[in-house]
Amino acid sequence: MTRDSDTGKFSSEISDEEIVEFFESGERPFHSANEVADYFDQKRETAHRRLERLARKGEIEKVKLGPRSVVWWRKHATKSNST
């Protein structure tokens, strides 16, 4: 997992699936862009762009908690049981 030092972009070695797996393997279902950036050794801005893209694709969701606070979580499909 490397970063292009000139552009700050995630290298092609880090797939969307790896980012999604990070959300699924954690102790809690949500993370900040800073946490994702730290885990993958990337800049926060780069992680934020990737998270935004995954949200547009419907892989994850986000919620704004305050003026500068956003958390992201893995969207899980759930089925309701009809009785």
PDB file of N, CA, C and O in Angstrom:
ATOM      1  N   MET A   1       0.845  -1.175   0.000  1.00  0.00           N
ATOM      2  CA  MET A   1       0.000   0.000   0.000  1.00  0.00           C
ATOM      3  C   MET A   1       0.887   1.233   0.000  1.00  0.00           C
ATOM      4  O   MET A   1       1.453   1.613   1.025  1.00  0.00           O
ATOM      5  N   THR A   2       0.995   1.833  -1.139  1.00  0.00           N
ATOM      6  CA  THR A   2       1.880   2.974  -1.267  1.00  0.00           C
ATOM      7  C   THR A   2       1.126   4.162  -1.824  1.00  0.00           C
ATOM      8  O   THR A   2       0.007   4.050  -2.326  1.00  0.00           O
ATOM      9  N   ARG A   3       1.778   5.296  -1.716  1.00  0.00           N
ATOM     10  CA  ARG A   3       1.184   6.542  -2.198  1.00  0.00           C
ATOM     11  C   ARG A   3       2.151   7.178  -3.168  1.00  0.00           C
ATOM     12  O   ARG A   3       3.363   7.151  -2.953  1.00  0.00           O
ATOM     13  N   ASP A   4       1.620   7.754  -4.239  1.00  0.00           N
ATOM     14  CA  ASP A   4       2.411   8.546  -5.157  1.00  0.00           C
ATOM     15  C   ASP A   4       2.730   9.847  -4.445  1.00  0.00           C
ATOM     16  O   ASP A   4       1.829  10.650  -4.197  1.00  0.00           O
ATOM     17  N   SER A   5       4.000  10.073  -4.109  1.00  0.00           N
ATOM     18  CA  SER A   5       4.375  11.229  -3.288  1.00  0.00           C
ATOM     19  C   SER A   5       4.126  12.561  -3.993  1.00  0.00           C
ATOM     20  O   SER A   5       4.001  13.591  -3.329  1.00  0.00           O
ATOM     21  N   ASP A   6       4.052  12.559  -5.313  1.00  0.00           N
ATOM     22  CA  ASP A   6       3.812  13.805  -6.034  1.00  0.00           C
ATOM     23  C   ASP A   6       2.336  14.199  -6.052  1.00  0.00           C
ATOM     24  O   ASP A   6       2.005  15.380  -5.954  1.00  0.00           O
ATOM     25  N   THR A   7       1.455  13.212  -6.178  1.00  0.00           N
ATOM     26  CA  THR A   7       0.035  13.524  -6.307  1.00  0.00           C
ATOM     27  C   THR A   7      -0.753  13.249  -5.042  1.00  0.00           C
ATOM     28  O   THR A   7      -1.852  13.777  -4.869  1.00  0.00           O
ATOM     29  N   GLY A   8      -0.207  12.430  -4.153  1.00  0.00           N
ATOM     30  CA  GLY A   8      -0.931  12.071  -2.944  1.00  0.00           C
ATOM     31  C   GLY A   8      -2.059  11.091  -3.195  1.00  0.00           C
ATOM     32  O   GLY A   8      -2.891  10.867  -2.315  1.00  0.00           O
ATOM     33  N   LYS A   9      -2.102  10.500  -4.386  1.00  0.00           N
ATOM     34  CA  LYS A   9      -3.179   9.577  -4.731  1.00  0.00           C
ATOM     35  C   LYS A   9      -2.862   8.173  -4.236  1.00  0.00           C
ATOM     36  O   LYS A   9      -1.701   7.774  -4.153  1.00  0.00           O
ATOM     37  N   PHE A  10      -3.913   7.433  -3.911  1.00  0.00           N
ATOM     38  CA  PHE A  10      -3.743   6.030  -3.583  1.00  0.00           C
ATOM     39  C   PHE A  10      -3.129   5.343  -4.787  1.00  0.00           C
ATOM     40  O   PHE A  10      -3.497   5.634  -5.925  1.00  0.00           O
ATOM     41  N   SER A  11      -2.202   4.441  -4.546  1.00  0.00           N
ATOM     42  CA  SER A  11      -1.652   3.682  -5.659  1.00  0.00           C
ATOM     43  C   SER A  11      -2.681   2.663  -6.109  1.00  0.00           C
ATOM     44  O   SER A  11      -3.649   2.388  -5.401  1.00  0.00           O
ATOM     45  N   SER A  12      -2.467   2.110  -7.276  1.00  0.00           N
ATOM     46  CA  SER A  12      -3.393   1.108  -7.788  1.00  0.00           C
ATOM     47  C   SER A  12      -3.348  -0.165  -6.957  1.00  0.00           C
ATOM     48  O   SER A  12      -4.191  -1.046  -7.129  1.00  0.00           O
ATOM     49  N   GLU A  13      -2.379  -0.271  -6.061  1.00  0.00           N
ATOM     50  CA  GLU A  13      -2.284  -1.443  -5.196  1.00  0.00           C
ATOM     51  C   GLU A  13      -3.416  -1.481  -4.179  1.00  0.00           C
ATOM     52  O   GLU A  13      -3.703  -2.548  -3.637  1.00  0.00           O
ATOM     53  N   ILE A  14      -4.062  -0.368  -3.904  1.00  0.00           N
ATOM     54  CA  ILE A  14      -5.143  -0.315  -2.925  1.00  0.00           C
ATOM     55  C   ILE A  14      -6.467  -0.292  -3.679  1.00  0.00           C
ATOM     56  O   ILE A  14      -6.803   0.690  -4.340  1.00  0.00           O
ATOM     57  N   SER A  15      -7.203  -1.374  -3.571  1.00  0.00           N
ATOM     58  CA  SER A  15      -8.471  -1.473  -4.296  1.00  0.00           C
ATOM     59  C   SER A  15      -9.625  -0.943  -3.451  1.00  0.00           C
ATOM     60  O   SER A  15      -9.515  -0.784  -2.236  1.00  0.00           O
ATOM     61  N   ASP A  16     -10.723  -0.679  -4.130  1.00  0.00           N
ATOM     62  CA  ASP A  16     -11.937  -0.295  -3.415  1.00  0.00           C
ATOM     63  C   ASP A  16     -12.333  -1.392  -2.435  1.00  0.00           C
ATOM     64  O   ASP A  16     -12.798  -1.113  -1.329  1.00  0.00           O
ATOM     65  N   GLU A  17     -12.144  -2.638  -2.851  1.00  0.00           N
ATOM     66  CA  GLU A  17     -12.501  -3.766  -1.993  1.00  0.00           C
ATOM     67  C   GLU A  17     -11.700  -3.758  -0.695  1.00  0.00           C
ATOM     68  O   GLU A  17     -12.237  -4.083   0.364  1.00  0.00           O
ATOM     69  N   GLU A  18     -10.425  -3.390  -0.767  1.00  0.00           N
ATOM     70  CA  GLU A  18      -9.603  -3.318   0.447  1.00  0.00           C
ATOM     71  C   GLU A  18     -10.131  -2.249   1.406  1.00  0.00           C
ATOM     72  O   GLU A  18     -10.136  -2.440   2.622  1.00  0.00           O
ATOM     73  N   ILE A  19     -10.565  -1.144   0.852  1.00  0.00           N
ATOM     74  CA  ILE A  19     -11.107  -0.076   1.694  1.00  0.00           C
ATOM     75  C   ILE A  19     -12.405  -0.542   2.349  1.00  0.00           C
ATOM     76  O   ILE A  19     -12.618  -0.321   3.541  1.00  0.00           O
ATOM     77  N   VAL A  20     -13.269  -1.186   1.566  1.00  0.00           N
ATOM     78  CA  VAL A  20     -14.526  -1.705   2.112  1.00  0.00           C
ATOM     79  C   VAL A  20     -14.239  -2.751   3.188  1.00  0.00           C
ATOM     80  O   VAL A  20     -14.900  -2.762   4.226  1.00  0.00           O
ATOM     81  N   GLU A  21     -13.266  -3.627   2.954  1.00  0.00           N
ATOM     82  CA  GLU A  21     -12.901  -4.650   3.942  1.00  0.00           C
ATOM     83  C   GLU A  21     -12.427  -4.018   5.242  1.00  0.00           C
ATOM     84  O   GLU A  21     -12.666  -4.564   6.319  1.00  0.00           O
ATOM     85  N   PHE A  22     -11.760  -2.876   5.154  1.00  0.00           N
ATOM     86  CA  PHE A  22     -11.325  -2.173   6.357  1.00  0.00           C
ATOM     87  C   PHE A  22     -12.525  -1.852   7.243  1.00  0.00           C
ATOM     88  O   PHE A  22     -12.456  -1.993   8.464  1.00  0.00           O
ATOM     89  N   PHE A  23     -13.616  -1.423   6.630  1.00  0.00           N
ATOM     90  CA  PHE A  23     -14.829  -1.111   7.395  1.00  0.00           C
ATOM     91  C   PHE A  23     -15.444  -2.368   7.998  1.00  0.00           C
ATOM     92  O   PHE A  23     -15.973  -2.330   9.109  1.00  0.00           O
ATOM     93  N   GLU A  24     -15.378  -3.466   7.280  1.00  0.00           N
ATOM     94  CA  GLU A  24     -15.991  -4.711   7.745  1.00  0.00           C
ATOM     95  C   GLU A  24     -15.171  -5.416   8.814  1.00  0.00           C
ATOM     96  O   GLU A  24     -15.714  -6.208   9.583  1.00  0.00           O
ATOM     97  N   SER A  25     -13.886  -5.144   8.875  1.00  0.00           N
ATOM     98  CA  SER A  25     -13.013  -5.875   9.796  1.00  0.00           C
ATOM     99  C   SER A  25     -12.761  -5.147  11.109  1.00  0.00           C
ATOM    100  O   SER A  25     -12.101  -5.687  11.997  1.00  0.00           O
ATOM    101  N   GLY A  26     -13.269  -3.947  11.241  1.00  0.00           N
ATOM    102  CA  GLY A  26     -12.999  -3.155  12.437  1.00  0.00           C
ATOM    103  C   GLY A  26     -13.861  -3.532  13.625  1.00  0.00           C
ATOM    104  O   GLY A  26     -14.823  -4.292  13.506  1.00  0.00           O
ATOM    105  N   GLU A  27     -13.496  -2.986  14.765  1.00  0.00           N
ATOM    106  CA  GLU A  27     -14.251  -3.222  15.989  1.00  0.00           C
ATOM    107  C   GLU A  27     -15.556  -2.436  16.002  1.00  0.00           C
ATOM    108  O   GLU A  27     -16.481  -2.771  16.742  1.00  0.00           O
ATOM    109  N   ARG A  28     -15.628  -1.400  15.190  1.00  0.00           N
ATOM    110  CA  ARG A  28     -16.860  -0.621  15.099  1.00  0.00           C
ATOM    111  C   ARG A  28     -17.175  -0.389  13.629  1.00  0.00           C
ATOM    112  O   ARG A  28     -16.276  -0.456  12.790  1.00  0.00           O
ATOM    113  N   PRO A  29     -18.414  -0.122  13.308  1.00  0.00           N
ATOM    114  CA  PRO A  29     -18.821  -0.065  11.901  1.00  0.00           C
ATOM    115  C   PRO A  29     -18.552   1.261  11.192  1.00  0.00           C
ATOM    116  O   PRO A  29     -18.848   1.380  10.003  1.00  0.00           O
ATOM    117  N   PHE A  30     -18.007   2.250  11.877  1.00  0.00           N
ATOM    118  CA  PHE A  30     -17.802   3.556  11.246  1.00  0.00           C
ATOM    119  C   PHE A  30     -16.366   4.031  11.452  1.00  0.00           C
ATOM    120  O   PHE A  30     -15.692   3.637  12.404  1.00  0.00           O
ATOM    121  N   HIS A  31     -15.914   4.892  10.531  1.00  0.00           N
ATOM    122  CA  HIS A  31     -14.559   5.444  10.598  1.00  0.00           C
ATOM    123  C   HIS A  31     -14.557   6.843   9.999  1.00  0.00           C
ATOM    124  O   HIS A  31     -15.435   7.200   9.214  1.00  0.00           O
ATOM    125  N   SER A  32     -13.562   7.622  10.380  1.00  0.00           N
ATOM    126  CA  SER A  32     -13.353   8.942   9.786  1.00  0.00           C
ATOM    127  C   SER A  32     -12.376   8.812   8.620  1.00  0.00           C
ATOM    128  O   SER A  32     -11.697   7.795   8.476  1.00  0.00           O
ATOM    129  N   ALA A  33     -12.315   9.839   7.800  1.00  0.00           N
ATOM    130  CA  ALA A  33     -11.342   9.857   6.707  1.00  0.00           C
ATOM    131  C   ALA A  33      -9.923   9.809   7.266  1.00  0.00           C
ATOM    132  O   ALA A  33      -9.038   9.208   6.658  1.00  0.00           O
ATOM    133  N   ASN A  34      -9.702  10.438   8.422  1.00  0.00           N
ATOM    134  CA  ASN A  34      -8.375  10.389   9.045  1.00  0.00           C
ATOM    135  C   ASN A  34      -7.975   8.966   9.395  1.00  0.00           C
ATOM    136  O   ASN A  34      -6.827   8.573   9.187  1.00  0.00           O
ATOM    137  N   GLU A  35      -8.913   8.192   9.924  1.00  0.00           N
ATOM    138  CA  GLU A  35      -8.611   6.806  10.284  1.00  0.00           C
ATOM    139  C   GLU A  35      -8.286   5.968   9.052  1.00  0.00           C
ATOM    140  O   GLU A  35      -7.367   5.149   9.079  1.00  0.00           O
ATOM    141  N   VAL A  36      -9.033   6.171   7.980  1.00  0.00           N
ATOM    142  CA  VAL A  36      -8.770   5.451   6.739  1.00  0.00           C
ATOM    143  C   VAL A  36      -7.405   5.858   6.191  1.00  0.00           C
ATOM    144  O   VAL A  36      -6.627   5.007   5.758  1.00  0.00           O
ATOM    145  N   ALA A  37      -7.118   7.147   6.210  1.00  0.00           N
ATOM    146  CA  ALA A  37      -5.825   7.638   5.733  1.00  0.00           C
ATOM    147  C   ALA A  37      -4.680   7.047   6.546  1.00  0.00           C
ATOM    148  O   ALA A  37      -3.679   6.610   5.978  1.00  0.00           O
ATOM    149  N   ASP A  38      -4.815   7.028   7.855  1.00  0.00           N
ATOM    150  CA  ASP A  38      -3.765   6.467   8.711  1.00  0.00           C
ATOM    151  C   ASP A  38      -3.558   4.985   8.437  1.00  0.00           C
ATOM    152  O   ASP A  38      -2.421   4.524   8.339  1.00  0.00           O
ATOM    153  N   TYR A  39      -4.643   4.242   8.315  1.00  0.00           N
ATOM    154  CA  TYR A  39      -4.551   2.798   8.102  1.00  0.00           C
ATOM    155  C   TYR A  39      -3.819   2.477   6.805  1.00  0.00           C
ATOM    156  O   TYR A  39      -2.997   1.562   6.759  1.00  0.00           O
ATOM    157  N   PHE A  40      -4.119   3.237   5.748  1.00  0.00           N
ATOM    158  CA  PHE A  40      -3.516   2.984   4.441  1.00  0.00           C
ATOM    159  C   PHE A  40      -2.290   3.859   4.177  1.00  0.00           C
ATOM    160  O   PHE A  40      -1.748   3.855   3.072  1.00  0.00           O
ATOM    161  N   ASP A  41      -1.855   4.612   5.197  1.00  0.00           N
ATOM    162  CA  ASP A  41      -0.680   5.477   5.089  1.00  0.00           C
ATOM    163  C   ASP A  41      -0.826   6.463   3.927  1.00  0.00           C
ATOM    164  O   ASP A  41       0.040   6.555   3.056  1.00  0.00           O
ATOM    165  N   GLN A  42      -1.940   7.195   3.935  1.00  0.00           N
ATOM    166  CA  GLN A  42      -2.254   8.153   2.884  1.00  0.00           C
ATOM    167  C   GLN A  42      -2.595   9.506   3.487  1.00  0.00           C
ATOM    168  O   GLN A  42      -2.775   9.632   4.698  1.00  0.00           O
ATOM    169  N   LYS A  43      -2.680  10.509   2.636  1.00  0.00           N
ATOM    170  CA  LYS A  43      -3.140  11.823   3.084  1.00  0.00           C
ATOM    171  C   LYS A  43      -4.647  11.774   3.325  1.00  0.00           C
ATOM    172  O   LYS A  43      -5.361  11.020   2.664  1.00  0.00           O
ATOM    173  N   ARG A  44      -5.124  12.574   4.268  1.00  0.00           N
ATOM    174  CA  ARG A  44      -6.549  12.603   4.581  1.00  0.00           C
ATOM    175  C   ARG A  44      -7.378  13.011   3.369  1.00  0.00           C
ATOM    176  O   ARG A  44      -8.443  12.442   3.126  1.00  0.00           O
ATOM    177  N   GLU A  45      -6.902  13.982   2.617  1.00  0.00           N
ATOM    178  CA  GLU A  45      -7.635  14.453   1.448  1.00  0.00           C
ATOM    179  C   GLU A  45      -7.800  13.338   0.414  1.00  0.00           C
ATOM    180  O   GLU A  45      -8.847  13.222  -0.223  1.00  0.00           O
ATOM    181  N   THR A  46      -6.773  12.534   0.258  1.00  0.00           N
ATOM    182  CA  THR A  46      -6.825  11.423  -0.683  1.00  0.00           C
ATOM    183  C   THR A  46      -7.836  10.388  -0.223  1.00  0.00           C
ATOM    184  O   THR A  46      -8.644   9.904  -1.016  1.00  0.00           O
ATOM    185  N   ALA A  47      -7.790  10.051   1.055  1.00  0.00           N
ATOM    186  CA  ALA A  47      -8.752   9.095   1.603  1.00  0.00           C
ATOM    187  C   ALA A  47     -10.173   9.630   1.453  1.00  0.00           C
ATOM    188  O   ALA A  47     -11.088   8.882   1.108  1.00  0.00           O
ATOM    189  N   HIS A  48     -10.355  10.912   1.709  1.00  0.00           N
ATOM    190  CA  HIS A  48     -11.685  11.519   1.597  1.00  0.00           C
ATOM    191  C   HIS A  48     -12.225  11.386   0.176  1.00  0.00           C
ATOM    192  O   HIS A  48     -13.397  11.058  -0.009  1.00  0.00           O
ATOM    193  N   ARG A  49     -11.391  11.634  -0.823  1.00  0.00           N
ATOM    194  CA  ARG A  49     -11.831  11.497  -2.220  1.00  0.00           C
ATOM    195  C   ARG A  49     -12.263  10.063  -2.519  1.00  0.00           C
ATOM    196  O   ARG A  49     -13.285   9.839  -3.167  1.00  0.00           O
ATOM    197  N   ARG A  50     -11.482   9.095  -2.044  1.00  0.00           N
ATOM    198  CA  ARG A  50     -11.845   7.688  -2.276  1.00  0.00           C
ATOM    199  C   ARG A  50     -13.144   7.339  -1.565  1.00  0.00           C
ATOM    200  O   ARG A  50     -13.979   6.629  -2.125  1.00  0.00           O
ATOM    201  N   LEU A  51     -13.328   7.824  -0.347  1.00  0.00           N
ATOM    202  CA  LEU A  51     -14.555   7.546   0.395  1.00  0.00           C
ATOM    203  C   LEU A  51     -15.761   8.171  -0.302  1.00  0.00           C
ATOM    204  O   LEU A  51     -16.825   7.555  -0.375  1.00  0.00           O
ATOM    205  N   GLU A  52     -15.600   9.379  -0.810  1.00  0.00           N
ATOM    206  CA  GLU A  52     -16.685  10.029  -1.556  1.00  0.00           C
ATOM    207  C   GLU A  52     -17.062   9.190  -2.773  1.00  0.00           C
ATOM    208  O   GLU A  52     -18.244   9.009  -3.066  1.00  0.00           O
ATOM    209  N   ARG A  53     -16.067   8.685  -3.472  1.00  0.00           N
ATOM    210  CA  ARG A  53     -16.324   7.864  -4.658  1.00  0.00           C
ATOM    211  C   ARG A  53     -17.059   6.579  -4.285  1.00  0.00           C
ATOM    212  O   ARG A  53     -18.002   6.178  -4.967  1.00  0.00           O
ATOM    213  N   LEU A  54     -16.623   5.934  -3.198  1.00  0.00           N
ATOM    214  CA  LEU A  54     -17.303   4.722  -2.744  1.00  0.00           C
ATOM    215  C   LEU A  54     -18.740   5.017  -2.320  1.00  0.00           C
ATOM    216  O   LEU A  54     -19.627   4.187  -2.518  1.00  0.00           O
ATOM    217  N   ALA A  55     -18.969   6.176  -1.746  1.00  0.00           N
ATOM    218  CA  ALA A  55     -20.329   6.566  -1.355  1.00  0.00           C
ATOM    219  C   ALA A  55     -21.199   6.774  -2.594  1.00  0.00           C
ATOM    220  O   ALA A  55     -22.360   6.365  -2.611  1.00  0.00           O
ATOM    221  N   ARG A  56     -20.650   7.402  -3.622  1.00  0.00           N
ATOM    222  CA  ARG A  56     -21.407   7.594  -4.865  1.00  0.00           C
ATOM    223  C   ARG A  56     -21.768   6.257  -5.505  1.00  0.00           C
ATOM    224  O   ARG A  56     -22.814   6.130  -6.142  1.00  0.00           O
ATOM    225  N   LYS A  57     -20.897   5.258  -5.333  1.00  0.00           N
ATOM    226  CA  LYS A  57     -21.147   3.921  -5.876  1.00  0.00           C
ATOM    227  C   LYS A  57     -22.087   3.108  -4.991  1.00  0.00           C
ATOM    228  O   LYS A  57     -22.511   2.018  -5.377  1.00  0.00           O
ATOM    229  N   GLY A  58     -22.417   3.625  -3.811  1.00  0.00           N
ATOM    230  CA  GLY A  58     -23.319   2.924  -2.909  1.00  0.00           C
ATOM    231  C   GLY A  58     -22.658   1.874  -2.036  1.00  0.00           C
ATOM    232  O   GLY A  58     -23.347   1.080  -1.395  1.00  0.00           O
ATOM    233  N   GLU A  59     -21.329   1.858  -2.000  1.00  0.00           N
ATOM    234  CA  GLU A  59     -20.597   0.873  -1.201  1.00  0.00           C
ATOM    235  C   GLU A  59     -20.547   1.242   0.279  1.00  0.00           C
ATOM    236  O   GLU A  59     -20.553   0.365   1.143  1.00  0.00           O
ATOM    237  N   ILE A  60     -20.498   2.531   0.563  1.00  0.00           N
ATOM    238  CA  ILE A  60     -20.479   3.027   1.937  1.00  0.00           C
ATOM    239  C   ILE A  60     -21.425   4.216   2.025  1.00  0.00           C
ATOM    240  O   ILE A  60     -21.884   4.734   1.007  1.00  0.00           O
ATOM    241  N   GLU A  61     -21.709   4.639   3.234  1.00  0.00           N
ATOM    242  CA  GLU A  61     -22.541   5.818   3.459  1.00  0.00           C
ATOM    243  C   GLU A  61     -21.805   6.756   4.399  1.00  0.00           C
ATOM    244  O   GLU A  61     -20.853   6.365   5.074  1.00  0.00           O
ATOM    245  N   LYS A  62     -22.262   7.998   4.432  1.00  0.00           N
ATOM    246  CA  LYS A  62     -21.650   8.959   5.344  1.00  0.00           C
ATOM    247  C   LYS A  62     -22.721   9.762   6.048  1.00  0.00           C
ATOM    248  O   LYS A  62     -23.848   9.893   5.570  1.00  0.00           O
ATOM    249  N   VAL A  63     -22.339  10.298   7.198  1.00  0.00           N
ATOM    250  CA  VAL A  63     -23.218  11.206   7.919  1.00  0.00           C
ATOM    251  C   VAL A  63     -22.365  12.350   8.447  1.00  0.00           C
ATOM    252  O   VAL A  63     -21.267  12.140   8.963  1.00  0.00           O
ATOM    253  N   LYS A  64     -22.884  13.552   8.310  1.00  0.00           N
ATOM    254  CA  LYS A  64     -22.205  14.738   8.817  1.00  0.00           C
ATOM    255  C   LYS A  64     -22.666  14.960  10.248  1.00  0.00           C
ATOM    256  O   LYS A  64     -23.855  15.154  10.502  1.00  0.00           O
ATOM    257  N   LEU A  65     -21.721  14.929  11.184  1.00  0.00           N
ATOM    258  CA  LEU A  65     -22.042  15.070  12.600  1.00  0.00           C
ATOM    259  C   LEU A  65     -21.974  16.509  13.084  1.00  0.00           C
ATOM    260  O   LEU A  65     -22.548  16.846  14.120  1.00  0.00           O
ATOM    261  N   GLY A  66     -21.283  17.349  12.348  1.00  0.00           N
ATOM    262  CA  GLY A  66     -21.114  18.741  12.717  1.00  0.00           C
ATOM    263  C   GLY A  66     -20.510  19.490  11.552  1.00  0.00           C
ATOM    264  O   GLY A  66     -20.384  18.935  10.460  1.00  0.00           O
ATOM    265  N   PRO A  67     -20.129  20.750  11.761  1.00  0.00           N
ATOM    266  CA  PRO A  67     -19.591  21.560  10.671  1.00  0.00           C
ATOM    267  C   PRO A  67     -18.368  20.944   9.988  1.00  0.00           C
ATOM    268  O   PRO A  67     -18.172  21.124   8.786  1.00  0.00           O
ATOM    269  N   ARG A  68     -17.548  20.219  10.751  1.00  0.00           N
ATOM    270  CA  ARG A  68     -16.336  19.638  10.177  1.00  0.00           C
ATOM    271  C   ARG A  68     -16.160  18.169  10.551  1.00  0.00           C
ATOM    272  O   ARG A  68     -15.049  17.640  10.496  1.00  0.00           O
ATOM    273  N   SER A  69     -17.240  17.521  10.925  1.00  0.00           N
ATOM    274  CA  SER A  69     -17.159  16.125  11.364  1.00  0.00           C
ATOM    275  C   SER A  69     -18.035  15.233  10.491  1.00  0.00           C
ATOM    276  O   SER A  69     -19.248  15.422  10.400  1.00  0.00           O
ATOM    277  N   VAL A  70     -17.391  14.255   9.852  1.00  0.00           N
ATOM    278  CA  VAL A  70     -18.087  13.291   9.008  1.00  0.00           C
ATOM    279  C   VAL A  70     -17.586  11.908   9.375  1.00  0.00           C
ATOM    280  O   VAL A  70     -16.389  11.716   9.592  1.00  0.00           O
ATOM    281  N   VAL A  71     -18.487  10.947   9.447  1.00  0.00           N
ATOM    282  CA  VAL A  71     -18.082   9.551   9.600  1.00  0.00           C
ATOM    283  C   VAL A  71     -18.667   8.754   8.447  1.00  0.00           C
ATOM    284  O   VAL A  71     -19.693   9.114   7.870  1.00  0.00           O
ATOM    285  N   TRP A  72     -17.989   7.669   8.130  1.00  0.00           N
ATOM    286  CA  TRP A  72     -18.359   6.794   7.026  1.00  0.00           C
ATOM    287  C   TRP A  72     -18.611   5.410   7.596  1.00  0.00           C
ATOM    288  O   TRP A  72     -17.968   5.016   8.569  1.00  0.00           O
ATOM    289  N   TRP A  73     -19.537   4.667   7.003  1.00  0.00           N
ATOM    290  CA  TRP A  73     -19.764   3.298   7.439  1.00  0.00           C
ATOM    291  C   TRP A  73     -20.144   2.435   6.249  1.00  0.00           C
ATOM    292  O   TRP A  73     -20.564   2.925   5.201  1.00  0.00           O
ATOM    293  N   ARG A  74     -19.981   1.129   6.448  1.00  0.00           N
ATOM    294  CA  ARG A  74     -20.299   0.155   5.411  1.00  0.00           C
ATOM    295  C   ARG A  74     -21.796  -0.055   5.371  1.00  0.00           C
ATOM    296  O   ARG A  74     -22.426  -0.334   6.391  1.00  0.00           O
ATOM    297  N   LYS A  75     -22.342   0.078   4.217  1.00  0.00           N
ATOM    298  CA  LYS A  75     -23.770  -0.137   4.021  1.00  0.00           C
ATOM    299  C   LYS A  75     -24.013  -1.643   3.936  1.00  0.00           C
ATOM    300  O   LYS A  75     -23.491  -2.314   3.045  1.00  0.00           O
ATOM    301  N   HIS A  76     -24.802  -2.163   4.859  1.00  0.00           N
ATOM    302  CA  HIS A  76     -25.110  -3.592   4.869  1.00  0.00           C
ATOM    303  C   HIS A  76     -26.544  -3.803   4.424  1.00  0.00           C
ATOM    304  O   HIS A  76     -27.449  -3.074   4.832  1.00  0.00           O
ATOM    305  N   ALA A  77     -26.738  -4.789   3.599  1.00  0.00           N
ATOM    306  CA  ALA A  77     -28.095  -5.138   3.187  1.00  0.00           C
ATOM    307  C   ALA A  77     -28.752  -5.920   4.316  1.00  0.00           C
ATOM    308  O   ALA A  77     -28.175  -6.867   4.850  1.00  0.00           O
ATOM    309  N   THR A  78     -29.945  -5.517   4.665  1.00  0.00           N
ATOM    310  CA  THR A  78     -30.680  -6.240   5.697  1.00  0.00           C
ATOM    311  C   THR A  78     -32.029  -6.654   5.141  1.00  0.00           C
ATOM    312  O   THR A  78     -32.607  -5.968   4.298  1.00  0.00           O
ATOM    313  N   LYS A  79     -32.515  -7.768   5.618  1.00  0.00           N
ATOM    314  CA  LYS A  79     -33.829  -8.251   5.211  1.00  0.00           C
ATOM    315  C   LYS A  79     -34.723  -8.258   6.425  1.00  0.00           C
ATOM    316  O   LYS A  79     -34.323  -8.703   7.501  1.00  0.00           O
ATOM    317  N   SER A  80     -35.920  -7.772   6.256  1.00  0.00           N
ATOM    318  CA  SER A  80     -36.861  -7.817   7.371  1.00  0.00           C
ATOM    319  C   SER A  80     -37.595  -9.151   7.326  1.00  0.00           C
ATOM    320  O   SER A  80     -37.904  -9.675   6.256  1.00  0.00           O
ATOM    321  N   ASN A  81     -37.861  -9.675   8.488  1.00  0.00           N
ATOM    322  CA  ASN A  81     -38.590 -10.936   8.585  1.00  0.00           C
ATOM    323  C   ASN A  81     -40.072 -10.643   8.662  1.00  0.00           C
ATOM    324  O   ASN A  81     -40.527  -9.943   9.566  1.00  0.00           O
ATOM    325  N   SER A  82     -40.817 -11.171   7.726  1.00  0.00           N
ATOM    326  CA  SER A  82     -42.268 -11.004   7.745  1.00  0.00           C
ATOM    327  C   SER A  82     -42.885 -12.142   8.525  1.00  0.00           C
ATOM    328  O   SER A  82     -42.503 -13.300   8.359  1.00  0.00           O
ATOM    329  N   THR A  83     -43.844 -11.812   9.379  1.00  0.00           N
ATOM    330  CA  THR A  83     -44.501 -12.863  10.155  1.00  0.00           C
ATOM    331  C   THR A  83     -45.945 -12.980   9.777  1.00  0.00           C
ATOM    332  O   THR A  83     -46.662 -13.815  10.328  1.00  0.00           O
TER     333      THR A  83
END
